Amino acid sequence: MQIRDYFSALFGRFRTLVKTGTWREIGTFTAQFSSFGSDIYTNDIVRGCIRSLAEHTSKANPRVVRRTSTGWQQGDQRLQQLIQMRPNPHMSGKDFLYKVRTTLEIHNTAFIFIERENVKGGGAGRVIGLHPVPPAQHEAVEIQGERLAIQFSFPSGRKQIIPWGDLAVLRKDYLTSEIYGESNAPIRKSLELLNTTNEGLANAIKSTANLRGILKSTKAMLDPASVKKQKEDFVRDYLNIENEGGIASLDATQDFQPITMAPQIANYKQTEELRLNIYRYFGVNDDILMSKVVGDNFAAFYESRIEPFLLALSLELTYKIFSDRERGFGNEIVFEANRMQFASADVKLRLMDAVDRGIMTLNEYREILNMAPVEGGDVRIIRKEYAQADKLNEIQGVSDDAIQDGTGIQSDAAADSGGAGEADSE
């Protein structure tokens, strides 16, 4: 089933809404048709940047949780499995995150249609699908009761109005409009210059790949037909691909004067600056594109380019999927990413201390090392010789130095020796 047929069937089950006017934003700004343009995605550098952002984003793990006074609890497992495994019939959870991130980077606005049960009858049942809306013209409109909705005009010619409450909306470069993000116009100049540079280099290679010059004859007063025939004979005999030797032979009546072509092209420094402009615009670098970033560098990349997207998606889905009552009970949708998998080997080894202090379980640590979980590895363990500082007096054999410096650390051997000393003294 083609995409347009799939969405036609999907929206065919959706209730019919009537446009009553054009939505006017604050300051009388009119959110009229905004056309999607995907031309920047044809550039190899842009696609490489967006691919890196989308790939790292798509590895996030969605969780549906319930925040309580005692901590976090597992929320709606059915909804969590839907987002993780198959948000819609055409996408896995990874594909869903990849496409939403790619759409946002290219268009600076991404719409996700939230499919619910019983929508045709006007109900608001449980969520049964999340669908990234494909590229289409869209317009902010009013429907019954002066409610905001978005009217999409798909390439197939179909128009569909979707209420704002059934759309999760992500925006980037959010300034002028209340509905949409700004365009990617600032980067277009660098892309045009880089494209012109690449074309100029290709033309320079083509223009210097062939022998060029003037064929001069010493015969007097040749007629135009004879001049043309001499030129054609020379080109046929010496300037074709079959002349593998690269040698031309002329008699005394002909003279060939080569013309040296030296086209002007941009140097490496100039093209590098254009490439860096694109990197800076998308917040990546060569190490990220070549998968060489680890440790603190990856942490900085994650916090600046991955985490903000996951936070925005978490807030938007939480608000649009759950009702006020459900949010009041602490229901949330969060996205987690295991950043420690990109830590250096030294950092991973030092994290072993977090296992025997009960900060993480053995299986959580094995996940960082890309190892399979083991039976019994989900139980937190704590080394026996550690104790709370306010309970030091309850432990026999704690040295005065340990009490003074507040560590409260005592080894099993020290405890045993202390007990043995007391028994001997008695």
N, C-alpha and C positions, 0 to 999 in steps of 0.2 A: 504494500500500500504506500503510495507516495505521500510526502509530508502534507501537501495541501489537501489531499483526500482525507488523511488522518485527522487534520484539524477541522475540516468540514464536518466529518462524522462526529468529532468531539463536541463542537459548538452546536451541531444539530440537536444535541440533547439539552443544550443550554436554553434557558428561558429567553424569550424575545423581549428586548428592551428598546424603548423609543427615545430617540434624541429630542430633547426639548430646547436646546440652545447650546451655545459655545461657552465653555467654562472660562470665566475671567478671573485672573489671579490678582493678587495685591498690586496696586498701582496701575490697574486696568490693563496689565499685560495679558495678551491673548495667546494662549498656547495652541496655535494653529498647527497644521500639518508639519511634521518634522520628518524629513526623509533620511533613511539610513543610507550611509555610504560605506561600502566595504573596500574601497580602492586601496587604502593604506595596507590592508592585509596581504596584498600582492607583493609588497616589498619584502625581500628575504630577511633583512635585518629586523624589521618590525615583527614579522612572523616568528623569528627566533626569540625575540624578547617576550612576546605574548605566550609563546609555547612554554617557556620556562616558568612564567607566572602561573599559567593554567595547570601545568604538571604538578608544581609544588602545592598549589591550592587543592587539587583534586585528591591529594593523599590525606586530607583532613577526615577525621572520623566523627560523624554526627551522633549525638546522644540526646535522648529525650529524658529529662530529669525533673525531679520535684524538690524544690528547696524548702527545707523544714527548719525548725528551731534547733534540731540536733544534727543538721548537716544535709547532705545530698542523698536522695533516694532515687531508685529507678522509676522512670515515668512510664508513659504509654509505650510498651514494647512493640506493639503492632505498628505504630507510627514510626518508631525508630527503625524498625526493619524495612519499612517502606522507603525511607530516605536513604538508608544504607545500601539496600540491595537493588531496588527497582522503583524509582520515583514515578516512572511512566513506562509504557510497554516498549519504548525504543531505547531506553538509557539505563545503565547501571548508575549506582551512586557516584562513582568516579566520573563517568561521562557527564552526569548532571552538573557537578561542580566545575568540570573543565569547560563545558559550553557556556555556563553562566558567566564565568570569569572572562572567557574569550569575548563574549558579546559585550560585556561591560567595558573592556579595554578598547574595543574597536568603536563602539557607539556612545560610550560614556553613560548609557542608560540601558538597563536590562530589566525586562518584565518576566515574571514567572506566574503563570495561571494556576490557581489553586482549585483543583477539581474536587467537588464535594458530592456526597450522596444526596439524592432527592432534590437536586438543584432545579429540575424542570418544574417541580411543583411549588417552588418558592421556599423550600426548606433550607436549612443550613446544617446538613448532616456531617458526619465525620469525613476527614480528608482521605481521598482514595487515589490522588495523583498530583504530581507537581510537574508542570510543563513549561520549559523555557519557550517564550513566544518567539517564533522565527522572525527574521527581518521583514518589516512592513512599515508602511506609512502609518502614523498614528496621530490622533487628535484628542485633546482633552475636551470632553463635552459634558453637558448636564443631562440627567435623566429625571424621572419622576421625583418630585420632592426636592429639587435642586441638589441632587446628589452628584458627586463627581464620578465620572467613568471615562474610560479610554476607548475610542473607536479605532479599530485596526482595519486597514485596507490592505489585504494580502495580494500578492502578484496574480493569483488566480482570478481576481476580481471580486472575491467575497469580502464583505464588510461585517465586522462583528463588534458589538459594544459589550465591554466587560466592566462591571462595577469596580471601583477602586478597592473595595474590601476583599475582592477575589483576586487581587493582583499583589504579589510581592514585588517591590520596585527597589532597585539598587541604582545609585547615581554616583558619578565621579565628576570632578570639576563643577561642583554644584554652586551656582551663583545667580544667574539672571532669572531663571524660571523656577517656580515651585514644583514643577512636575519633572522636568528633564535636566540632565547635566549638559554642560557646554560641549561644543564640538572639538575635534582634534585639529582645528585649523592652525594652531601655533607650530605644529611639527611639519606641516605640509611643505613649507619653504625648504627646509633641510632635505626632505624627501625628494623634492623636485631637483634640487642642486645635485644630490647624490645620483639621481637617475640620469641627469644630463652628463655628469662626469663619467658614468659607466658607458653611456652611449658614445661619448667622445672618444673614450679609450678603444671601444670596439671599431669605430670608424677609422681611427688612426692605424690600427693593426691591418684593417682591410686595405687602406690606401697605400701602405708601404709594403704590402705583400706582393705587389705586381711591379714589373719593370715598366718604368715610365720614361719617356724621352722624345727627342725629335729625330726623325729619319730624314737625312739631307742627301739629295742627289746632285752629282756634279754635271749631269747631262743638262744641256741648255734647253730652255723653253719646252719643257714637257707639258703636254696637255693635261687637263684635270683628270681625265679618265686614267692616264698612265700613272699619275701621282697616287691616285687612289688604289690602283692595282699593286703598286710597289708596297704601299703600306699594308694592304691586306695580305700580301704574300709574306711579308716580314712577320706580321702577327701570327699568321697560320703556322709558319715554320719554326719560330723561336719563342713565342710567348704563349704556348699552350702547355697543358699539364704533361703531355707526352715527351716534352723536351727535358728529359731527366738530367742531362749533362750540364745544362745551364750555360751552354756556349752558343754564341751567335757568330756566323761567318758572313762577311761582306766583301764585295769586290771593290776595285778602285773607284767605281762610279758612285758609291754610296758611303755615307758617313752617319753614324748614330751618336747622338749627344744625349746621355742620360740626364734626367731631371731628378734632383734629390728632394724628396719630400720630408719635411720636418714639422709635422703638425704639433700644435701646442696642446698639452694635456695637463690636468691637475696632478700635482705631486702627492706623495703619500701623506705628508703632513696635513694637507688640505682635506683629503678624503677622510683621514682619521678624525679630524675635528667634526666633520659632518656625522660620522658614525657615532662619536661620543655624544653628540647632541641628541641622537635618538636613544642611546643608552640612558642618558640622564632623564629624558622625558618619561621613560618607562621604569626608571629606578633599578636598572640591572647593570652588570658589567660582564667582561669576558669570562671571569671565573664562574659566574652564575650560569652563563650560557654553556660553558664547557664542563659544568658539574664538578668544579674544583673547589667550591666554597665549603668550608667546614668551620667548626668552633664558633668563636665570637663573631666572625664575619657572617656566618649563616644566621646566627641569632639576630644580628642587626638587620639582615635582609628579611628575616621572618617578621620581626616586629614592625618594620616599616612598610612592607609590601604584601605580606600574606595575612597577618593578624587583623589589620583594619577591615579587609574584605570579609573575613570569617565573622568578625564582630557585627558588621552591618547585616550580613545574611542572617545571623542568629537573632538579632533584634527584630528584623523584619518578619521572619517566619514565625517567631514567637508571638508577635502581636497579631499577625493576620490569621494564623491557624487556631490559636486558642481564644476562647471568649474571655470577657472580663472576669467572670467567675472562676474560670480555669486558671487564669493568670494570678488571681487572688490566692489560689491554693499553692502558688509557687511553681507552676508548670513552666518549663523553659526548654528551648532547643539550643544546644550548644555544639560547637565544632572544635574538636581537639586535634592537635598535631603533635606527633612525637619528635620534638626538635632534637632530643638527645641522640637520635640515630645519626645525626650529622656532626656530632662532637668528635674531637680527635681521640685517638686510642688512649692517650694518657688520661684525658678527662673521663672516659668511660671506665677505666680501671679504678680511678679514685672514687667513682660512684659506689663501689663496693661497700664503702663505709656507711652509705645510706641504707644498705640492706640490714646490717646488723644493728642499726639504730632504730629500725622499724619505720623509716621514712617511706620505703618502698618494699614491695614483696620481691621474692626471688624471681618470679615469672616476669614481673615488670622490668627487672634488671636484665633478664635474658632477652626480652623483647628489644632492648636498646642494643644488645649485642647481635641482634638478628638471629637468635636461637629459638628453637621451639620450646613451649612451656613444658614443665614437668609436673608430675602428680605431687600434690602437697605444696606446690610452690606459690599458692595464693594466700598463704598465712604469713602475717607479719611476725618477724622474730626480733628479739632484743637481747643483746649480750648481757650475761648475768651480772657482770661486775659494775654495771652502770645503775645509778639510783638517782631519785629526785633530790635536789639540794636541800629542800626543807625537811627531808626525812633522814638526814645523815645520822642523827643521834640514835635512830632506831636500829642502826646497823652496827654490829659488834666489830671492833678491830679497825674502824676508820681512823686514820692518823690525824693528828692535830693539823699538820700541814695541809691535808686534803680539805679539812673543815675550813681553814682560814682562806685558802684560795678559791673555795666554792666549787671545786670540781666534783667532789664526792666520788672519786674513782678509787676503787679497791679491787684488786685482782682476787680470784678464787684462792690462789696460793697464799696471799697475805692473810685472807680471812682464816684459812686453815691453820696457818702458823700462829696467828693471834690466839685462836681458840686453844691450841695445844699449849701455849705458854701459860695461859690462865689455869689450865688443868694441872700443869707441873707445879705452879706456885701454890696451889691448894695442897 
